Amino acid sequence: MRCYSNLQWHLDEVFVKIYGVQHYLWRAVDHEGEVLESYVTKFRDRAAAFKFLKKAMKQYGQPEVIVTDKLCSYGAAMKVIGNVARLETGRWRNNRAENSHLPFRRRESAMHRFRRMRSLQKFVSVHASVVNRFDLPPETSLVLM
């Protein structure tokens, strides 16, 4: 595994339905587009954001900058942690995290959705490591053509 990336993180959440019930997949992506952490919850509130941030920071350390969309849960969780100065929000600043959801969505539709929260969490963690390992950077794929 590569060394820890603490320069800039992009955080985002995705809506995932399991048997018609909406769940939330929280993801942290570094500045190079690699998925650092994924976490599935039933709620989209401050407690879920705090738990996700605490889990990610425990494994990877504190980043210099955290870029998010304008969800208030991130700001509230950052106040609890004490990192409000490192938080940056913006409408189009979080495209790195939004684009990291595309391979997950393609695979999700091929699998005909998920049936349990535990299987979703296992799949997301394995899928992220596989995509990080085998996904080629854009400049490398031009050389291969």
TASULDA-V18161 format. One record per pair of residues at least 12 apart in sequence whose ideal C-beta (glycine too) atoms are under 10 Angstrom apart, sorted by the first residue. I is the first residue (numbers start at 0). J is the second residue. Records with the same first field share a line. If there is no record, write none. Layout:
I: J / J
This chain:
0: 33 / 128 / 131 / 132
1: 29 / 31 / 33 / 131
3: 29 / 35 / 58 / 59 / 60 / 62
4: 27 / 28 / 29 / 30 / 31 / 33 / 35 / 59 / 60 / 62
5: 29 / 30 / 56 / 59 / 60 / 61 / 62 / 63 / 64
6: 29 / 30 / 31 / 62 / 63 / 64
7: 28 / 29 / 30 / 31 / 62 / 63 / 64 / 65 / 66 / 85 / 87 / 95
8: 27 / 28 / 29 / 30 / 35 / 36 / 52 / 55 / 56 / 59 / 61 / 62 / 63 / 64 / 65 / 66 / 67 / 85 / 95 / 96
9: 26 / 27 / 28 / 29 / 30 / 32 / 35 / 62 / 64 / 65 / 66 / 67 / 68 / 87 / 92 / 93 / 94 / 95 / 96 / 97 / 98 / 99
10: 25 / 26 / 27 / 28 / 35 / 36 / 48 / 51 / 52 / 55 / 62 / 65 / 66 / 67 / 68 / 70 / 73 / 76 / 86 / 93 / 96
11: 24 / 25 / 26 / 27 / 28 / 66 / 67 / 68 / 70 / 73 / 93 / 94 / 95 / 96 / 97 / 98 / 99 / 100
12: 24 / 25 / 26 / 38 / 40 / 43 / 47 / 48 / 51 / 67 / 68 / 70 / 72 / 73 / 96 / 100
13: 25 / 26 / 37 / 39 / 96 / 97 / 99 / 100 / 103 / 104 / 107 / 123
14: 43
15: 39 / 103 / 104 / 107 / 112 / 113 / 116 / 119 / 123
16: 107 / 112 / 113
17: 39 / 41 / 112 / 113 / 114 / 115 / 116 / 118 / 119
18: 112 / 113 / 114 / 115
19: 112
20: 41 / 116
21: 41 / 42 / 43
22: 39 / 40 / 41 / 42 / 43 / 113 / 116 / 119 / 120
23: 38 / 39 / 40 / 41 / 42 / 43 / 44 / 47 / 48 / 51 / 72
24: 37 / 38 / 39 / 40 / 100 / 103 / 107 / 119 / 120 / 123
25: 37 / 38 / 39 / 40 / 43 / 47 / 48 / 50 / 51 / 52 / 54 / 55 / 72 / 73 / 123
26: 38 / 51 / 55 / 96 / 97 / 99 / 100 / 103 / 123 / 127
27: 51 / 52 / 54 / 55 / 56 / 58 / 59 / 62 / 65 / 96 / 99 / 127
28: 66 / 93 / 95 / 96 / 97 / 98 / 99 / 100 / 127 / 131
29: 59 / 62 / 95 / 96 / 99 / 131
30: 62 / 63 / 64 / 66 / 95
31: 95 / 131 / 136
32: 95 / 96 / 98 / 99 / 130 / 131 / 134 / 136 / 137
33: 99 / 127 / 128 / 130 / 131 / 132 / 134
34: 96 / 99 / 100 / 102 / 103 / 123 / 124 / 126 / 127 / 128 / 130 / 131 / 134
35: 55 / 58 / 59 / 62 / 127 / 131
36: 51 / 52 / 54 / 55 / 56 / 57 / 58 / 59 / 123 / 124 / 127
37: 51 / 54 / 55 / 99 / 103 / 119 / 120 / 122 / 123 / 124 / 125 / 126 / 127 / 128
38: 50 / 51 / 52 / 54 / 55 / 120 / 123 / 124
39: 51 / 113 / 116 / 117 / 118 / 119 / 120 / 121 / 122 / 123 / 124
40: 116 / 120
41: 116
42: 72
43: 70 / 72
44: 70 / 71 / 72 / 75 / 76
45: 71 / 72 / 73 / 74 / 75 / 76 / 77 / 78 / 79
46: 72 / 75 / 76 / 79
47: 72 / 76
48: 67 / 70 / 71 / 72 / 73 / 74 / 75 / 76 / 77 / 79 / 80
49: 72 / 73 / 75 / 76 / 77 / 78 / 79 / 80
50: 76
51: 72 / 73 / 76
52: 65 / 72 / 73 / 76 / 77 / 79 / 80 / 82
53: 76 / 79 / 80
56: 80 / 82
61: 80 / 81 / 82 / 85
62: 82 / 85
63: 85
64: 82 / 84 / 85 / 86 / 87
65: 77 / 80 / 82 / 83 / 85 / 86 / 87 / 88
66: 85 / 86 / 87 / 88 / 89 / 92 / 93 / 94 / 95 / 96
67: 86 / 87 / 88 / 89 / 92 / 93 / 96
68: 88 / 89 / 90 / 91 / 92 / 93 / 96 / 97
69: 88 / 89 / 90 / 93
70: 88 / 93
71: 88
73: 86 / 88
74: 86 / 88
99: 127 / 130 / 131 / 134
102: 126 / 127 / 129 / 130 / 134
103: 122 / 123 / 126 / 127 / 130
106: 122 / 123 / 126 / 129 / 130
107: 119 / 122 / 123 / 126
110: 122
